[in-house]
Amino acid sequence: MSSVTIYTSSYCTYCRRAKKLLEIKQVDYEEVRLDEDAEKRKEMVEKLNWRTVPMIFVNEQFIGGYDQLAALERSGELDSMLGSAAPGNS
């Protein structure tokens, strides 16, 4: 089973789009709200050298933001990455 973690903020349109895409695909994901945890946001920016949300991980591999997620979906690679992800969402 694949694991998906998405780091978001409440005001981010691209975060909502990414979550919607995962929900349409019935992918279970963990959401971490960075607008509620400044220290975690700083840690993630330093770790990834990526300043914007969403920050999306599939099987602990950083894939990027919504644009990268959508590109993986268009190319068909997202289904391969997700494998047998459980239906539903968190």
Backbone hydrogen bonds in HBPLUS format (Angstrom, degrees):
<---DONOR---> <-ACCEPTOR-->    atom                        ^
c    i                          cat <-CA-CA->   ^        H-A-AA   ^      H-
h    n   atom  resd res      DA  || num        DHA   H-A  angle D-A-AA Bond
n    s   type  num  typ     dist DA aas  dist angle  dist       angle   num
A0059-ASN N   A0003-SER O   2.68 MM  56  4.93 171.5  1.68 157.4 160.0     1
A0030-GLU N   A0004-VAL O   2.84 MM  26  6.28 157.9  1.89 150.8 157.1     2
A0005-THR N   A0057-PHE O   3.01 MM  52  5.16 156.8  2.06 139.1 146.4     3
A0057-PHE N   A0005-THR O   2.83 MM  52  5.16 164.4  1.85 162.4 165.8     4
A0006-ILE N   A0030-GLU O   2.86 MM  24  6.24 162.0  1.89 166.6 172.0     5
A0032-VAL N   A0006-ILE O   2.98 MM  26  6.26 159.9  2.03 144.2 148.3     6
A0007-TYR N   A0055-MET O   2.87 MM  48  4.96 169.2  1.88 145.3 148.2     7
A0055-MET N   A0007-TYR O   3.06 MM  48  4.96 147.3  2.17 131.8 141.2     8
A0008-THR N   A0032-VAL O   2.86 MM  24  6.12 157.9  1.90 148.3 155.1     9
A0034-LEU N   A0008-THR O   2.69 MM  26  5.76 155.0  1.75 163.0 167.8    10
A0012-CYS N   A0009-SER O   3.39 MM   3  5.63 170.1  2.40 114.1 115.8    11
A0016-ARG N   A0012-CYS O   3.24 MM   4  6.60 156.0  2.30 144.5 149.9    12
A0017-ARG N   A0013-THR O   2.98 MM   4  6.32 154.2  2.05 148.0 155.6    13
A0018-ALA N   A0014-TYR O   2.92 MM   4  6.09 158.3  1.97 144.4 150.0    14
A0019-LYS N   A0015-CYS O   2.95 MM   4  6.19 165.6  1.97 153.8 157.4    15
A0020-LYS N   A0016-ARG O   2.92 MM   4  6.04 156.5  1.97 145.4 152.4    16
A0021-LEU N   A0017-ARG O   2.94 MM   4  6.18 159.0  1.99 150.1 155.0    17
A0022-LEU N   A0018-ALA O   3.05 MM   4  6.34 161.2  2.08 149.8 154.6    18
A0023-GLU N   A0019-LYS O   2.82 MM   4  6.05 153.6  1.89 148.2 156.4    19
A0024-ILE N   A0020-LYS O   2.83 MM   4  6.06 158.4  1.88 153.4 158.7    20
A0025-LYS N   A0021-LEU O   3.09 MM   4  6.31 150.2  2.18 142.5 150.3    21
A0027-VAL N   A0022-LEU O   2.87 MM   5  5.19 170.6  1.88 150.5 152.4    22
A0026-GLN N   A0023-GLU O   2.90 MM   3  4.72 153.6  1.97 100.7 108.4    23
A0028-ASP N   A0086-ALA O   3.09 MM  58  5.75 128.5  2.37 163.6 175.5    24
A0037-ASP N   A0034-LEU O   3.23 MM   3  5.04 162.0  2.26  99.1 104.6    25
A0041-ARG N   A0037-ASP O   3.03 MM   4  6.35 158.4  2.08 153.6 160.2    26
A0042-LYS N   A0038-ALA O   2.97 MM   4  6.20 162.9  2.00 148.8 152.9    27
A0043-GLU N   A0039-GLU O   2.93 MM   4  6.15 159.5  1.97 147.0 153.0    28
A0044-MET N   A0040-LYS O   2.92 MM   4  6.15 159.6  1.96 152.2 156.8    29
A0045-VAL N   A0041-ARG O   2.95 MM   4  6.17 162.3  1.98 155.1 159.8    30
A0046-GLU N   A0042-LYS O   3.02 MM   4  6.19 164.4  2.04 152.0 156.1    31
A0047-LYS N   A0043-GLU O   2.92 MM   4  6.05 157.6  1.97 146.9 153.8    32
A0048-LEU N   A0044-MET O   2.91 MM   4  5.93 164.5  1.93 151.8 155.2    33
A0049-ASN N   A0045-VAL O   2.72 MM   4  5.11 137.7  1.89 138.5 148.5    34
A0056-ILE N   A0064-GLY O   2.82 MM   8  5.57 162.9  1.85 163.9 169.8    35
A0063-ILE N   A0056-ILE O   2.86 MM   7  5.81 170.2  1.86 160.9 164.2    36
A0058-VAL N   A0061-GLN O   2.93 MM   3  5.25 156.3  1.98 146.8 146.1    37
A0061-GLN N   A0058-VAL O   2.96 MM   3  5.25 160.4  2.00 112.0 118.3    38
A0069-LEU N   A0065-GLY O   3.01 MM   4  6.29 157.5  2.07 151.4 158.6    39
A0070-ALA N   A0066-TYR O   2.79 MM   4  6.00 167.3  1.81 163.8 165.9    40
A0071-ALA N   A0067-ASP O   2.98 MM   4  6.13 150.8  2.06 140.2 148.5    41
A0072-LEU N   A0068-GLN O   2.95 MM   4  6.18 155.0  2.02 146.3 152.6    42
A0073-GLU N   A0069-LEU O   3.00 MM   4  6.30 149.9  2.09 144.7 153.5    43
A0074-ARG N   A0070-ALA O   2.89 MM   4  6.18 162.7  1.92 152.0 155.9    44
A0075-SER N   A0071-ALA O   3.00 MM   4  6.17 152.7  2.08 146.8 153.7    45
A0077-GLU N   A0072-LEU O   3.00 MM   5  5.04 113.2  2.47 151.6 156.9    46
A0078-LEU N   A0072-LEU O   3.07 MM   6  4.88 156.6  2.13 116.1 112.3    47
A0076-GLY N   A0073-GLU O   3.15 MM   3  5.17 146.4  2.27 100.1 110.1    48
A0081-MET N   A0077-GLU O   2.98 MM   4  6.28 158.0  2.03 153.3 159.6    49
A0082-LEU N   A0078-LEU O   2.85 MM   4  6.06 154.2  1.92 154.2 161.4    50
A0083-GLY N   A0079-ASP O   2.97 MM   4  6.06 142.2  2.11 143.9 153.1    51
A0085-ALA N   A0082-LEU O   3.12 MM   3  5.57 125.5  2.43 121.5 136.5    52
